[in-house]
C-alpha cells in the first residue's frame, strides 16, 4: 500500500496513512502539532517526515524535535 502513495500526501491520503480521522488530522495541522505545510489553502504532508514524526513518539505526551522544530505529542 505504501508504495502506491505519493511522497507528498494530501489530507485524505495522510489521514488514511496515519489511520486517524480527517477531523483529528486537521486539528493537529492547525495547531502545528504534526509536521506539514500549507500550500495555498491545502495542507500537504511528506510521507517520510510523517514516518520520522511517528518514530519520535514512542509514547503519548513526549515532546520531540523534527528537523530542528519542536513538536509536542498528544
C-alpha positions in Angstrom: 0.0 0.0 0.0 2.7 2.5 0.9 4.4 2.1 -2.5 1.2 3.3 -4.1 1.2 6.6 -2.1 3.0 9.6 -3.4 5.8 11.2 -1.5 3.7 14.3 -0.7 0.3 13.5 0.7 -2.9 15.5 0.8 -5.1 15.4 3.9 -7.2 12.4 2.8 -4.1 10.4 2.0 -2.3 11.4 5.2 -5.5 10.6 7.2 -5.6 7.1 5.7 -1.8 6.6 6.0 -1.9 7.5 9.7 -5.2 5.8 10.3 -6.7 8.8 12.1 -10.0 10.6 11.4 -9.7 13.5 9.0 -11.0 15.9 11.6 -8.2 14.9 14.0 -5.6 15.5 11.3 -6.9 18.9 10.5 -6.8 19.8 14.2 -3.2 18.6 14.5 -2.2 20.5 11.4 -3.9 23.8 12.5 -2.2 23.5 15.9 1.1 22.8 14.3 1.4 19.5 16.3 2.2 17.5 13.2 4.8 18.3 10.5 3.0 19.8 7.5 2.9 22.7 5.2 0.0 24.7 3.8 0.2 25.3 0.1 -2.4 27.9 -0.7 -5.5 26.6 1.1 -4.4 23.0 1.1 -2.4 21.0 3.7 0.5 18.8 2.5 2.4 16.1 4.3 5.7 14.5 3.4 5.3 10.7 3.9 9.0 10.4 5.1 8.6 13.2 7.6 5.4 11.6 9.0 7.3 8.4 9.5 10.1 10.3 11.4 7.4 12.1 13.4 5.8 8.8 14.4 9.2 7.3 15.3 9.8 10.3 17.6 6.7 9.5 19.6 7.1 6.1 21.2 4.6 7.1 23.9 2.0 9.8 24.3 3.0 13.1 25.8 6.6 13.2 24.6 8.0 16.3 23.0 10.4 15.7 20.2 12.3 17.8 17.7 11.8 17.1 14.0 14.2 19.0 11.6 15.0 21.4 14.3 11.4 22.3 15.1 9.9 21.2 18.4 6.8 19.2 18.1 4.6 18.3 21.0 2.9 14.9 21.3 -0.6 14.2 22.5 
